[in-house]
Amino acid sequence: DDAFVQDKETGVFFDPAKMHRLNYKGTYYSVQGPLNIGRSRQGQPVIVQAGASEPGQRLAARTAEVVFSHVKDFERAKAFYKSLKSKLPDYGRTPDQLHILQGISPIVADTQEEAEAIHRKLHDLLLPEQGLRFLSGYLGKVDFSRYSLDTPAAEVEFPQDNGIQSHFEWMTELIRKQNPTLRELYALLEGGANRELIGTPAQIADVLEKWFVEEAADGFMFIAPVLPQGLEAFVDKVIPILQERGLYRLDYEGDTLREHLGLEKPYNRLAVRDRALSEVES
């Protein structure tokens, strides 16, 4: 971190002893390696990953610092949280070294009726062609042109591909339980299916608190259904309630993403190695 001295009086720009040459030689390119720029104040960018499958969880447990998730059911989210966190010790990591952020699309209004009206208005804006195209992307690239909107989804064969497997599993389970038509199915997908997040500020704050306290999420990423009104309503009406409950910061304590997330700055692995070698030699 302190390799660049930048001392104008002595004319010393950097400390050569703290420079590392990669000297990489591969099939397609070779590079000596040193850059003339200092190390990031964060040490390295925050490593963000998404993937709920078993291989995806293993990758996250080994490398990620933040995992984006979009599980709409509380119990499923809680199970995913427990499963992923339990894998961290396998890679010498602790639960606080990886944050799971659940995607939410809250619709906030002063009354439940107003929130429901906003939701219906948003739904009415979605063209069936767009809804089916969106649905196809989650369910194996199905060609819906040969089906009517009122075809029961259970009559459609959905070939699972290597896409968003968690959504595929959730939607196929939903088809088994609710037997929706294609029209109803894409409406459920588009609407987020978490009806608890359509309501008053206090109601939405209650849901977020439950997910956080009962370890279904370490935090949330805001996937706004409508901007800027949806974001403004959330910030002006929900955030103050969370602050009053001690669940949301009153101010920022740092000025980098890593600090905002409460993640430690990783040490330079070469500096750690050199320090260890010097201690052994001494």
N, C-alpha and C positions, 0 to 999 in steps of 0.2 A: 504493500500500500504506500510506503514511503520511498519508493525507488526514485521518484522524480524530485530531485532536490530543488532545482530551478533557482539557484543562488546567483543573482546577477553580479554581486561583488566578487565572488571567486571564479565566476564563469563556469561553475559546475552545473550541468543540466540534469544529469541523472547519475546514480550510483551503479557503475558497471557490475559490481558484485551482486546486485539484485536483479540482474537481467537474465532471462532464460531463453535459450535458443531451442526451438522445436526440432530443427534439422529433420523435418519429415520428408521422406522420399517414398513415393507410392507409384502405382501404375500410371496414374493420369496426371499427377502434378507433384512437384517438390517445392518445399518452402523452408526458408531458414527460420522465420518465425517472429522475431521481436517486432513490436509495434512502438511507435513514438508517441503513444498516448498512455495516460495513467490508468490504473485499475478503476473500475466503476466504484462509486461510493457505496453501492449495494453489494460489492464483492463480485456478484454475478447477477444476471437478470433472474427474476423470480420464475421458477420452472413450473409452468401450468399445464395440466393434462386433463383429458376427459376420456372416460372409458370405464364401463361398469362390468364388463365381462371378466372372467377369471384372469386371462392374460393381461387385460387392461389394469386390473387391480394390482397385479404383481409388478407391472411396469411403474405404476404410480408409487407403490410402497418403496420401490428401489430408488426412484429418481425425482418424483414430483414434490413440490412444496404446496401447491394448491391444486385441488381437483374440482373441476366443474361437473355438477350433476344436475339432472332435471327429473328426479323421481317425484311423482305427484302424490303418491300415497304415503302416509306417515309411517306405517309399519314397514313398508318396503324400504323407505329411506333410512329408517333406524337399523334395519338388517344390513343394508349396504354400508352404513357408517361403521357398524361393529365389525363387519367382515374386512373392510379395508384397513381399519386401524389395527386389527389383530395381526396383520401381516407385516407391520413396520418392524417389530423386533427381529424378524428374520434377516433384516438388512442393517441391524445395529442402530435403528432409529426409534425415537420416542413419539407418542401420539401428538405432542405439541409441535412437531416438526412438519406436519402436513395438515392443512386446513381443507375441509370439505365444504364447498359453497353450493347450496341448492338454488336452482333457478326458479324465480317466482314472477308471476304476472298479476299482481294485485290490482283490483279495481276498487278504489276508495271513494266513498260518498258519505254524506251526513246521515243517510238512512239506508237500510237494506233495500228498500224499494228503488231508490235512486241508483244504487250500485247495480242492481239487476237490470234496470233500464239501459244503463251504459253498456252492459255486457250484451244485451240483445241488439243494441244499435251496432256494436262492433261486429257481431255475428252476421247481421243482415248485409254488411258491406262486403262480405266474402263471397265471391262468385263460385258456383259449384265446380267449375273447371279448375280454379285455383286450389280449392279444398281437396279435390281428388288428386291433383298433382302433388300436393304436399303429403297427402296420405300415402301415395305410391312410393315416395322417397323413404318412408319409414318401414314399408312393408314389402320390400323385395322388388321394387320397380314393376308393379303390376299394371297392365294395360286395362284401365277401367272403361274404355270406350265401348266395349261390348256388354256393359251392364247398365241398368237404370239406377237412378239415385235411390230407389226404393227396394233394391235388391238386398236381401239379408246378407250381412257381411259374412256370416257363417257359410254361405254358399260359394264364396270366392276362395280360390286356392292361393295362399300367400307363400311363395317360395322364399324362405329365410336366406338372406345373403349376409355378407360380412360387414353390414352397416351398423346402425345403432341398435345393438342387440337388446339393450335394456328396454327401449321403446317397443321393439318387436314383441318381447315377452309380455310387457304390460298390456299392449293392445290385443294380443291374441287371448290373454286371460279375460280381458274386458268383453271380448266377443263371446266367449263361452258363458260368461255370467249374465250379460245383459241382452245378448242377441240383437244388437242394433242394426239398422239399415246402413248402407254406405253414407247416406246423407247425415244420419245421426252420428256415425263414427268419425267422420272428418270434423263435425262440429265439436265433438268431445276432444279431439286432438287440438283443434284450433283454440278452444276455450280453456285449455290448460287442465281441465277436468278436476282441479282442486277448488271445489265450490266454496270452501272455507275462506278463500282469499278474495271473495266478492262480498263486500260489506262495509261496515263502519270502521273508523280508525281503531277503536278499542278492540273490535272483533279481530281485525287483522293483526294487531299487536299481540293479542292472546295466542294466536296461532304461531306466530314467529317465536314467541317466548317458549311455547311448548316444544317446538322443534329444536330449539337451542338447548334448553335446560335438560330435555330428555335424550339428548345426543342423537338427533337425526341430522344435525347440521352444525357446523362451526360458524356459519354465517350465510349470507344470501347474495345472489347476483340478481339485479333487477332487470327483468326482461319486460319492458313496458309495453302494454298493448296499445297505448296511445300516448304520443308525446306532443307538446310538453306537459299537457294537463295532468296526465297520469303520474308523472314524476313529481310535479309540483304538489299535487294532493298528498302523495306519500311523504314527501319531505316536510310539508307544512303541518300535516295532521297525525301521521303515524310516528315519525321520528321523535317528536317531543314526548310521546307516551313512553316509548322505549327508553328515552333518556331519564325520565322520571323514575323508571323502574331499575335504573342502573345497568341497563343492557346495551346502551349505546353511548359512545364517547361524547363528551361535551366540546372537546377541541382536539386538534391533531397534535400529537407529541413529537412527530418527526416530519420529514418532508420528502421521503422516498416511499415507493410502494412497499418495499420490504418492511420499513418501519411501521407503516400504516397497518400492515397485516400481522405485526408482532412476530415476525420471523427473524431469527438471528442472522447476522452477516457471516457468510461462510469464510473461513480462513483460506488464504492462498495455500494450496496443497504443497507447493514447492517451498514456501517459507516455513511451513510446519515441518517438512522433511529436513530442511537445513538446520532448523532449531533443534530438532531431535538429534541429529548427527553431532552438532556442536556440544550438546549436553552429554552424549556418550563419550566424546573425545575428552571432555573436561573431567 
